[in-house]
Amino acid sequence: MNIVIDALEANLNNKVGMGNYADNLIRALALIDQKNDYTLYVKNPANKDSLVKQNNFKYKQLASPLIRSFWSQCRIPLELIRVKPDLLHVPTGHKVPFNCPQHTVVTIHDLAFLKFPDYFKTSVKWRCEQFTRHAVLKAEKIIAISESTKKDIIDYYKVDPKKVEVIYHGVEDDFKPGVSQEKIDLVCEKHGITLPFILFVGVLQPRKNISCLIRAFKQVVEAGKDMQLVIAGGKGWMYDEILNTARLSGIRERIIFTGYTPKSDVICLLNAAKVFVLPSLYEGFGLPILEAMACGVPVIASHVSSMPEIVQDAGILIDPDNQQKITQALLDILNNQNLAQILIAKGLKIAQSFTWEKTARKTLKLYESMLKNGK
């Protein structure tokens, strides 16, 4: 097979979300597949540290796009005409070219723009709606990253369930317990962390429900817990309310915003945190939950969308709209070391079942089935 992958986001320097998924999938495919030929489209100049060095993986550097839709709808189609691949995989959601090969697979990560339209700028929401609808209808197969996302795709777009394949993310091997105290101390000093802390990891945006977490954290402090809240993630969009909530909380000095945080720092923070919390209103998968469990920190997450699929019985599931429930879950773990240890042990076991090799093998099997059935 000659497989083309749109690897623009996978090759960025500061990858988040879909970019991390695409990068990890590509690396895992390289480990299990030395037979098929892969052509990966990346920006020019490429981030050479992010390239897979293997004979059957070739990179095509295309002019860096000023507008992402120009890349997917104009630049890539020109290359597809020239290359004529057996299969195209677009791992970043709604960026399927209007002129694409018969055998095209797209990974849809979530439909947050449909479920929470008020949390998106009008122009962004419109673009996501139009391009995702096209991607869902045009692609021969759709990879959903959770059963919850599959259900959303079927409900909103009325596609045949057989067209949608659920393939979970994996967790990188780097996410594990046992980081040295020296490394942890250096990262904490870098970010101004001086006390035991509660950790959130994710981009600052409304559906992450960070303002509610800040208010719950204030109640934890008022209950006598001498702690900090560390919010590790870059600014996304519509984040002013989050910053204002922190500013007006009366405990601003206890709230640490790290900004975009490299993976090595996140691993140290996960190893050091007393509790990890993701009180999001909606997640397509919730990878930070899995990374937290893999690092041996007790988890609190919302009981909505995909999160129960990942947490299972290894964390406390809460109603994200109920601030008191978040506060109580935090206090339950902070006050009960036995409960914390039980959740840690269960989390480590569950995390072991989510691997990028498994993700890659299922994805490669899907590629092969598409070409076999298409002949």
Kinemage of the C-alpha trace (Angstrom):
@kinemage 1
@onewidth
@group {chain A} dominant
@subgroup {mainchain}
@vectorlist {calphas} color= white
{ca met a 1} P 0.000 0.000 0.000
{ca asn a 2} L 0.984 3.576 -0.610
{ca ile a 3} L -0.552 5.500 2.306
{ca val a 4} L -0.618 9.275 2.529
{ca ile a 5} L -1.089 10.985 5.909
{ca asp a 6} L -1.741 14.681 6.444
{ca ala a 7} L 0.921 15.211 9.118
{ca leu a 8} L 0.884 18.999 9.405
{ca glu a 9} L -0.211 19.088 13.069
{ca ala a 10} L 1.959 16.069 13.913
{ca asn a 11} L 5.042 18.048 12.850
{ca leu a 12} L 4.395 21.237 14.826
{ca asn a 13} L 6.778 22.284 17.592
{ca asn a 14} L 4.145 22.828 20.293
{ca lys a 15} L 1.728 20.001 19.646
{ca val a 16} L -1.559 19.660 21.496
{ca gly a 17} L -4.623 17.470 21.100
{ca met a 18} L -4.961 16.262 17.523
{ca gly a 19} L -1.291 16.948 16.802
{ca asn a 20} L -0.177 14.657 19.628
{ca tyr a 21} L -2.571 11.968 18.392
{ca ala a 22} L -1.240 12.156 14.832
{ca asp a 23} L 2.407 12.168 15.968
{ca asn a 24} L 1.985 9.159 18.267
{ca leu a 25} L -0.001 7.230 15.664
{ca ile a 26} L 2.665 7.799 13.007
{ca arg a 27} L 5.471 6.706 15.339
{ca ala a 28} L 3.569 3.585 16.379
{ca leu a 29} L 2.772 2.686 12.759
{ca ala a 30} L 6.492 2.901 11.982
{ca leu a 31} L 7.273 0.420 14.764
{ca ile a 32} L 4.807 -2.214 13.536
{ca asp a 33} L 4.867 -1.724 9.751
{ca gln a 34} L 7.988 -1.946 7.605
{ca lys a 35} L 6.056 -3.300 4.612
{ca asn a 36} L 3.790 -0.504 3.398
{ca asp a 37} L 4.971 2.837 2.040
{ca tyr a 38} L 3.961 6.030 3.829
{ca thr a 39} L 4.120 9.582 2.510
{ca leu a 40} L 3.613 12.257 5.137
{ca tyr a 41} L 2.817 15.847 4.231
{ca val a 42} L 4.462 18.384 6.540
{ca lys a 43} L 5.190 22.094 6.442
{ca asn a 44} L 8.303 23.556 4.848
{ca pro a 45} L 10.628 23.850 6.690
{ca ala a 46} L 9.839 20.702 8.649
{ca asn a 47} L 10.432 20.184 12.349
{ca lys a 48} L 13.192 17.639 11.834
{ca asp a 49} L 13.123 16.434 15.460
{ca ser a 50} L 9.584 15.174 14.850
{ca leu a 51} L 10.330 13.096 11.748
{ca val a 52} L 10.339 9.278 11.713
{ca lys a 53} L 13.568 8.018 10.189
{ca gln a 54} L 12.618 4.802 8.420
{ca asn a 55} L 12.993 3.688 4.800
{ca asn a 56} L 9.283 3.196 4.146
{ca phe a 57} L 8.382 6.620 5.630
{ca lys a 58} L 8.936 9.578 3.320
{ca tyr a 59} L 8.174 13.215 4.028
{ca lys a 60} L 6.970 15.772 1.513
{ca gln a 61} L 7.565 19.329 2.660
{ca leu a 62} L 4.899 21.677 1.355
{ca ala a 63} L 4.776 25.444 1.591
{ca ser a 64} L 3.654 26.474 5.072
{ca pro a 65} L -0.043 27.372 4.946
{ca leu a 66} L -1.227 30.809 6.037
{ca ile a 67} L -4.722 29.364 6.279
{ca arg a 68} L -5.232 25.731 7.322
{ca ser a 69} L -8.131 25.228 4.891
{ca phe a 70} L -5.895 26.286 1.965
{ca trp a 71} L -3.481 23.490 2.928
{ca ser a 72} L -6.179 20.820 3.044
{ca gln a 73} L -8.367 21.995 0.155
{ca cys a 74} L -5.769 23.243 -2.352
{ca arg a 75} L -2.203 22.210 -1.608
{ca ile a 76} L -2.793 18.572 -0.629
{ca pro a 77} L -5.211 17.833 -3.518
{ca leu a 78} L -2.519 18.918 -5.983
{ca glu a 79} L -0.122 16.439 -4.416
{ca leu a 80} L -2.756 13.690 -4.420
{ca ile a 81} L -3.229 14.105 -8.180
{ca arg a 82} L 0.496 13.616 -8.627
{ca val a 83} L 1.027 10.769 -6.137
{ca lys a 84} L -2.251 8.841 -6.612
{ca pro a 85} L -2.051 7.035 -3.236
{ca asp a 86} L -3.959 3.901 -2.379
{ca leu a 87} L -5.313 5.521 0.761
{ca leu a 88} L -5.423 8.921 2.471
{ca his a 89} L -5.685 9.324 6.240
{ca val a 90} L -6.604 12.711 7.679
{ca pro a 91} L -5.987 12.307 11.432
{ca thr a 92} L -7.006 15.855 12.349
{ca gly a 93} L -10.765 15.934 12.218
{ca his a 94} L -12.481 18.091 9.663
{ca lys a 95} L -9.664 18.707 7.153
{ca val a 96} L -10.607 16.197 4.441
{ca pro a 97} L -9.976 17.609 0.931
{ca phe a 98} L -13.072 18.131 -1.199
{ca asn a 99} L -11.194 16.302 -3.952
{ca cys a 100} L -9.978 13.180 -2.168
{ca pro a 101} L -9.268 9.551 -3.126
{ca gln a 102} L -11.907 6.861 -2.934
{ca his a 103} L -10.189 5.279 0.050
{ca thr a 104} L -10.077 8.065 2.606
{ca val a 105} L -10.263 7.676 6.379
{ca val a 106} L -10.721 10.570 8.776
{ca thr a 107} L -10.318 10.656 12.545
{ca ile a 108} L -13.047 12.665 14.262
{ca his a 109} L -11.999 13.655 17.766
{ca asp a 110} L -15.137 15.339 19.075
{ca leu a 111} L -18.181 17.374 18.099
{ca ala a 112} L -17.871 20.010 20.798
{ca phe a 113} L -18.729 22.780 18.323
{ca leu a 114} L -22.186 21.196 17.871
{ca lys a 115} L -22.820 20.283 21.493
{ca phe a 116} L -21.575 23.598 22.921
{ca pro a 117} L -21.875 26.152 20.093
{ca asp a 118} L -21.835 29.136 22.478
{ca tyr a 119} L -18.273 28.245 23.450
{ca phe a 120} L -16.943 28.894 19.931
{ca lys a 121} L -16.533 32.013 17.873
{ca thr a 122} L -19.144 32.175 15.110
{ca ser a 123} L -16.557 31.931 12.316
{ca val a 124} L -14.817 28.934 13.923
{ca lys a 125} L -18.099 27.155 14.579
{ca trp a 126} L -19.281 27.689 11.000
{ca arg a 127} L -15.996 26.407 9.569
{ca cys a 128} L -16.044 23.326 11.818
{ca glu a 129} L -19.651 22.581 10.909
{ca gln a 130} L -19.081 22.809 7.154
{ca phe a 131} L -15.826 20.917 6.961
{ca thr a 132} L -16.787 18.200 9.441
{ca arg a 133} L -20.039 17.498 7.630
{ca his a 134} L -18.062 17.147 4.407
{ca ala a 135} L -15.468 14.907 6.084
{ca val a 136} L -18.072 12.608 7.602
{ca leu a 137} L -19.984 12.231 4.344
{ca lys a 138} L -16.991 12.052 1.993
{ca ala a 139} L -14.675 9.680 3.893
{ca glu a 140} L -15.063 5.971 3.282
{ca lys a 141} L -14.326 5.238 6.944
{ca ile a 142} L -14.390 7.309 10.128
{ca ile a 143} L -12.249 6.643 13.175
{ca ala a 144} L -13.943 7.799 16.390
{ca ile a 145} L -11.664 8.017 19.410
{ca ser a 146} L -14.355 6.812 21.842
{ca glu a 147} L -17.758 5.172 21.885
{ca ser a 148} L -19.164 8.517 23.013
{ca thr a 149} L -17.762 10.264 19.939
{ca lys a 150} L -19.092 7.485 17.693
{ca lys a 151} L -22.561 7.965 19.159
{ca asp a 152} L -22.342 11.729 18.568
{ca ile a 153} L -21.304 11.215 14.931
{ca ile a 154} L -24.190 8.831 14.294
{ca asp a 155} L -26.714 11.029 16.119
{ca tyr a 156} L -25.756 14.291 14.424
{ca tyr a 157} L -24.899 13.079 10.919
{ca lys a 158} L -27.115 9.980 10.608
{ca val a 159} L -24.305 7.897 9.119
{ca asp a 160} L -24.312 4.111 8.980
{ca pro a 161} L -22.798 2.838 12.269
{ca lys a 162} L -20.721 0.366 10.229
{ca lys a 163} L -18.868 3.330 8.736
{ca val a 164} L -17.531 4.384 12.148
{ca glu a 165} L -14.734 2.462 13.863
{ca val a 166} L -13.829 3.161 17.500
{ca ile a 167} L -10.060 3.181 18.048
{ca tyr a 168} L -8.890 4.552 21.379
{ca his a 169} L -5.794 6.634 21.998
{ca gly a 170} L -2.814 5.150 23.755
{ca val a 171} L -0.602 6.593 26.459
{ca glu a 172} L 3.077 7.270 25.809
{ca asp a 173} L 5.628 5.177 27.676
{ca asp a 174} L 7.145 8.346 29.178
{ca phe a 175} L 4.056 8.771 31.348
{ca lys a 176} L 4.897 6.636 34.371
{ca pro a 177} L 5.664 6.928 38.093
{ca gly a 178} L 9.164 7.198 39.458
{ca val a 179} L 10.348 10.631 38.342
{ca ser a 180} L 13.186 11.735 40.600
{ca gln a 181} L 12.487 14.295 43.301
{ca glu a 182} L 15.307 16.404 41.890
{ca lys a 183} L 13.519 16.742 38.530
{ca ile a 184} L 10.210 17.448 40.239
{ca asp a 185} L 11.792 20.155 42.393
{ca leu a 186} L 13.305 21.860 39.342
{ca val a 187} L 9.947 21.923 37.509
{ca cys a 188} L 8.095 23.174 40.584
{ca glu a 189} L 10.668 25.927 41.103
{ca lys a 190} L 10.364 26.891 37.430
{ca his a 191} L 6.602 27.409 37.775
{ca gly a 192} L 6.543 28.874 41.290
{ca ile a 193} L 4.951 25.831 42.931
{ca thr a 194} L 5.794 25.691 46.651
{ca leu a 195} L 2.966 23.708 48.245
{ca pro a 196} L 1.174 20.381 47.734
{ca phe a 197} L -1.045 20.911 44.719
{ca ile a 198} L -4.114 19.865 42.773
{ca leu a 199} L -3.476 19.612 39.038
{ca phe a 200} L -5.470 20.351 35.896
{ca val a 201} L -3.950 19.814 32.442
{ca gly a 202} L -5.569 21.184 29.300
{ca val a 203} L -6.046 24.175 27.048
{ca leu a 204} L -7.843 27.131 28.618
{ca gln a 205} L -11.290 27.222 27.016
{ca pro a 206} L -14.874 27.377 28.333
{ca arg a 207} L -15.873 23.699 28.083
{ca lys a 208} L -12.979 22.658 30.324
{ca asn a 209} L -15.012 24.136 33.224
{ca ile a 210} L -11.930 25.625 34.881
{ca ser a 211} L -13.838 28.483 36.538
{ca cys a 212} L -15.956 25.945 38.417
{ca leu a 213} L -12.781 24.111 39.458
{ca ile a 214} L -11.301 27.357 40.807
{ca arg a 215} L -14.410 27.979 42.916
{ca ala a 216} L -14.307 24.387 44.203
{ca phe a 217} L -10.621 24.798 45.021
{ca lys a 218} L -11.409 27.902 47.079
{ca gln a 219} L -13.764 25.799 49.192
{ca val a 220} L -10.997 23.222 49.668
{ca val a 221} L -8.705 25.961 50.988
{ca glu a 222} L -11.477 27.267 53.231
{ca ala a 223} L -11.812 23.718 54.592
{ca gly a 224} L -8.249 24.030 55.908
{ca lys a 225} L -6.174 22.531 53.098
{ca asp a 226} L -2.901 24.421 52.601
{ca met a 227} L -2.562 23.789 48.869
{ca gln a 228} L -2.104 25.300 45.426
{ca leu a 229} L -4.065 24.720 42.221
{ca val a 230} L -1.855 24.268 39.163
{ca ile a 231} L -3.508 24.873 35.789
{ca ala a 232} L -1.116 23.572 33.136
{ca gly a 233} L -2.058 24.551 29.606
{ca gly a 234} L -1.862 27.289 27.024
{ca lys a 235} L -4.527 29.875 26.322
{ca gly a 236} L -7.116 28.619 23.854
{ca trp a 237} L -10.123 30.865 23.307
{ca met a 238} L -12.735 32.716 25.371
{ca tyr a 239} L -10.533 32.318 28.443
{ca asp a 240} L -11.117 35.764 30.004
{ca glu a 241} L -13.743 34.384 32.403
{ca ile a 242} L -11.241 31.837 33.710
{ca leu a 243} L -8.619 34.501 34.395
{ca asn a 244} L -11.202 36.798 35.975
{ca thr a 245} L -12.499 34.011 38.218
{ca ala a 246} L -8.957 33.415 39.467
{ca arg a 247} L -8.334 37.154 39.935
{ca leu a 248} L -11.507 37.651 41.974
{ca ser a 249} L -11.247 34.412 43.958
{ca gly a 250} L -9.454 35.936 46.923
{ca ile a 251} L -6.815 33.197 46.695
{ca arg a 252} L -5.132 34.232 43.433
{ca glu a 253} L -1.688 33.685 44.947
{ca arg a 254} L -2.488 29.967 45.310
{ca ile a 255} L -3.466 29.500 41.645
{ca ile a 256} L -0.605 28.821 39.227
{ca phe a 257} L -1.097 29.232 35.466
{ca thr a 258} L 1.900 27.611 33.775
{ca gly a 259} L 0.956 28.450 30.178
{ca tyr a 260} L 1.860 25.938 27.475
{ca thr a 261} L 3.722 23.186 29.321
{ca pro a 262} L 6.142 20.781 27.597
{ca lys a 263} L 5.553 17.069 28.024
{ca ser a 264} L 8.563 16.597 30.303
{ca asp a 265} L 7.179 19.192 32.736
{ca val a 266} L 3.684 17.680 32.612
{ca ile a 267} L 5.080 14.260 33.549
{ca cys a 268} L 6.881 15.764 36.547
{ca leu a 269} L 3.744 17.635 37.626
{ca leu a 270} L 1.620 14.483 37.325
{ca asn a 271} L 4.124 12.576 39.443
{ca ala a 272} L 4.017 15.265 42.131
{ca ala a 273} L 0.296 16.149 42.228
{ca lys a 274} L -1.939 15.046 45.083
{ca val a 275} L -4.977 14.860 42.794
{ca phe a 276} L -5.623 15.296 39.079
{ca val a 277} L -8.952 16.889 38.101
{ca leu a 278} L -10.651 17.147 34.704
{ca pro a 279} L -14.110 18.654 35.355
{ca ser a 280} L -14.765 19.175 31.644
{ca leu a 281} L -18.270 19.536 30.257
{ca tyr a 282} L -17.344 17.362 27.262
{ca glu a 283} L -14.369 15.360 25.974
{ca gly a 284} L -13.922 13.326 22.825
{ca phe a 285} L -11.494 11.105 24.733
{ca gly a 286} L -9.809 12.822 27.684
{ca leu a 287} L -6.165 11.832 27.179
{ca pro a 288} L -4.895 13.778 30.240
{ca ile a 289} L -6.974 11.427 32.403
{ca leu a 290} L -5.141 8.425 30.990
{ca glu a 291} L -1.757 10.136 31.356
{ca ala a 292} L -2.549 10.971 34.981
{ca met a 293} L -3.503 7.371 35.781
{ca ala a 294} L -0.331 6.138 34.081
{ca cys a 295} L 1.725 8.421 36.334
{ca gly a 296} L 0.079 7.157 39.502
{ca val a 297} L -2.065 10.087 40.601
{ca pro a 298} L -5.685 9.699 41.779
{ca val a 299} L -8.180 11.075 39.270
{ca ile a 300} L -11.399 13.059 39.443
{ca ala a 301} L -13.284 13.496 36.166
{ca ser a 302} L -16.736 14.347 34.870
{ca his a 303} L -19.347 11.639 34.450
{ca val a 304} L -20.257 12.873 30.937
{ca ser a 305} L -19.283 12.042 27.322
{ca ser a 306} L -16.228 9.781 26.954
{ca met a 307} L -14.697 10.207 30.390
{ca pro a 308} L -16.417 7.260 32.131
{ca glu a 309} L -15.065 5.005 29.331
{ca ile a 310} L -11.514 5.960 30.303
{ca val a 311} L -11.821 6.281 34.081
{ca gln a 312} L -13.971 3.170 34.586
{ca asp a 313} L -13.735 2.415 38.324
{ca ala a 314} L -10.298 3.982 38.801
{ca gly a 315} L -11.411 7.476 39.772
{ca ile a 316} L -14.205 9.570 41.192
{ca leu a 317} L -16.752 10.646 38.574
{ca ile a 318} L -18.552 13.909 39.305
{ca asp a 319} L -21.305 16.096 37.871
{ca pro a 320} L -19.339 18.955 36.252
{ca asp a 321} L -22.218 21.365 36.876
{ca asn a 322} L -22.174 20.677 40.616
{ca gln a 323} L -19.404 22.657 42.290
{ca gln a 324} L -20.102 21.046 45.661
{ca lys a 325} L -19.549 17.569 44.186
{ca ile a 326} L -16.144 18.637 42.840
{ca thr a 327} L -15.194 20.073 46.231
{ca gln a 328} L -16.337 16.946 48.045
{ca ala a 329} L -14.464 14.629 45.682
{ca leu a 330} L -11.276 16.630 46.238
{ca leu a 331} L -11.680 16.485 50.004
{ca asp a 332} L -12.515 12.767 49.911
{ca ile a 333} L -9.179 11.978 48.254
{ca leu a 334} L -7.112 14.509 50.226
{ca asn a 335} L -8.538 13.252 53.530
{ca asn a 336} L -8.366 9.521 52.778
{ca gln a 337} L -4.960 8.158 51.876
{ca asn a 338} L -6.340 4.614 51.619
{ca leu a 339} L -8.871 5.725 48.988
{ca ala a 340} L -6.121 7.555 47.095
{ca gln a 341} L -3.948 4.420 47.008
{ca ile a 342} L -6.844 2.240 45.805
{ca leu a 343} L -7.552 4.668 42.943
{ca ile a 344} L -3.862 4.879 42.046
{ca ala a 345} L -3.534 1.077 41.819
{ca lys a 346} L -6.665 0.755 39.674
{ca gly a 347} L -5.568 3.639 37.448
{ca leu a 348} L -2.150 2.154 36.781
{ca lys a 349} L -3.751 -1.137 35.750
{ca ile a 350} L -6.253 0.491 33.385
{ca ala a 351} L -3.598 2.715 31.812
{ca gln a 352} L -1.567 -0.367 30.865
{ca ser a 353} L -4.370 -1.483 28.536
{ca phe a 354} L -4.205 1.711 26.432
{ca thr a 355} L -1.135 1.596 24.183
{ca trp a 356} L -0.227 3.390 20.977
{ca glu a 357} L 0.861 0.044 19.523
{ca lys a 358} L -2.705 -1.200 19.957
{ca thr a 359} L -3.984 2.023 18.354
{ca ala a 360} L -1.620 1.576 15.404
{ca arg a 361} L -2.456 -2.110 14.878
{ca lys a 362} L -6.177 -1.404 14.790
{ca thr a 363} L -5.624 1.537 12.442
{ca leu a 364} L -3.453 -0.532 10.081
{ca lys a 365} L -6.062 -3.302 10.122
{ca leu a 366} L -8.654 -0.714 9.085
{ca tyr a 367} L -6.430 0.474 6.212
{ca glu a 368} L -6.012 -3.087 4.982
{ca ser a 369} L -9.720 -3.874 5.211
{ca met a 370} L -10.608 -0.733 3.234
{ca leu a 371} L -8.332 -1.688 0.340
{ca lys a 372} L -9.321 -5.359 0.430
{ca asn a 373} L -13.022 -4.529 0.308
{ca gly a 374} L -12.485 -1.858 -2.335
{ca lys a 375} L -10.863 -4.176 -4.857
